[in-house]
């Protein structure tokens, strides 16, 4: 037990003072990402997204984020408003809903896709313990 305590203390003392748990999102982390450029929302898609159905889904998802950002004075103000798990869920739910509609229209299983997208939202928000409530919100708000 003492060895474990000493190892933990050593780890804490030798860890960088400015260690971060997470880095900024990059386009390779997702199929598409909307970022700010000179106050405007701009979307980048991963180069390997070529399937037209998937491309349409990702574009629909990111279009929602561009519209959300347009409701703020600047894109940066929009990003600054995303500070909690709840705010992440609130912005991702309508975006995944737009994507879900296209996926279901092309034949994807409605319930399974809704559940998968809800779990993605919960994971992105860092609130996996809330995945059931995210699924329930998805069912209510995205029909």
C-alpha angles and dihedrals in degrees: 000000000000090000091054091050091049092048090050092049091048091049092050092048095048097043116106112265092228099046114150126207093214139021127215116283117262130198092253090060092066138022087251136001133195114215137169124263120175091338095310131104112246126183125217120191125203111258093233094060099103105135103109095218093050091043090054090050093050092046090051090050094049092044088063090054091050090052091048091051091048089062089068128070089250138004088245090057088053092052091046089057092061100086108130140047088252092054091050090051090047093055098038097048096068091042093052089043090059089048092046092054091057093044092052092045089058092050108273116148106266100214097039093048092046090051092047092050092045090053090050089053091049091049093047090050092050088238105112089149086067096052093112092054090047089053089050092049090048090053092049099041102035115053 
